[in-house]
C-alpha cells in the first residue's frame, strides 16, 4: 500500500554522499543518449559523462577477476561470462559517447542503439537469464537440463553479438536512428543483423522448452543444487 499505508509510514533513509554522487553522474551520463545541444559549451559535464562510461566497464573487470574456475562451468556461469563480455563492450563504447568530439559524430546514430543494447540487454538481461537458471531448482524443486542450458548460453551470446556488432559499423558510417528507410550502402549490415536477430529470437524457444519440460519432468533437485 502507498500513501497512508505501509510504504507511506516508513520514512525513506537518507542517501549516502556516494549514492548522491552516483545519481548525479547517472543523470548527466544518460543525457548523451538524448540530446547534444549545449554539450560542447558545458565542459563541466564531460568529466561526469566520462566517469559513468568508464565505470560501466570496471565492475565487469573486477567480477572476472573474482571468479574461481570450476571443474565444469554450469549454464549460469556461462551466461555470466557472456554478461562480462557484453557489459564490458557497453562500457567501452560508452566512452566515445561521453566525449564531445566523437559524440558529435556518433550522436543519434545506430552506434547509440548498439551501445544501449550492450548495456541493457547484454548487461541486465544476460544477468537475469543467468539468475533464472541459477534459482530454477529453488523455484521448482527440479533440475533443468544443464547441457541444453549451456547450448542456449553459447547460442544467445553469439547471436546477440552477431546482431548488434554490425550496428556499431552502421552508426560510425552515419546511419541515423528513427528512420523508416536507409541508403543502399547500409543494406549489407542491416540484412546481416536482421538474420542474426531471428536466430537470436529462436534461441529463446530452446530456453523456454528446457525450463517448461524440466519444471514438469525434470529430476528432483537435491538440498544444494
C-alpha positions, 0 to 999 in steps of 0.5 A: 500500500502507498500513501497512508499505508505501509510504504507511506509510514516508513520514512525513506533513509537518507542517501549516502554522499556516494549514492548522491554522487552516483545519481548525479553522474547517472543523470548527466551520463544518460543525457548523451543518449538524448540530446547534444545541444549545449554539450560542447559549451558545458565542459563541466559535464564531460568529466561526469559523462566520462566517469559513468562510461568508464565505470560501466566497464570496471565492475565487469573487470573486477567480477572476472577477476573474482571468479574461481574456475570450476571443474565444469562451468554450469549454464549460469556461469556461462551466461555470466561470462557472456554478461562480462563480455557484453557489459564490458563492450557497453562500457567501452563504447560508452566512452566515445559517447561521453566525449564531445568530439566523437559524440558529435559524430556518433550522436543519434546514430545506430552506434547509440542503439548498439551501445544501449543494447550492450548495456541493457540487454547484454548487461541486465538481461544476460544477468537475469537469464543467468539468475533464472537458471541459477534459482530454477531448482529453488523455484521448482524443486527440479533440475533443468537440463544443464547441457541444453542450458549451456547450448542456449548460453553459447547460442544467445551470446553469439547471436546477440553479438552477431546482431548488434556488432554490425550496428556499431559499423552502421552508426560510425558510417552515419546511419541515423536512428528513427528512420523508416528507410536507409541508403543502399550502402547500409543494406549489407549490415542491416540484412546481416543483423536482421538474420542474426536477430531471428536466430537470436529470437529462436534461441529463446524457444530452446530456453523456454522448452528446457525450463517448461519440460524440466519444471514438469519432468525434470529430476528432483533437485537435491538440498544444494543444487 
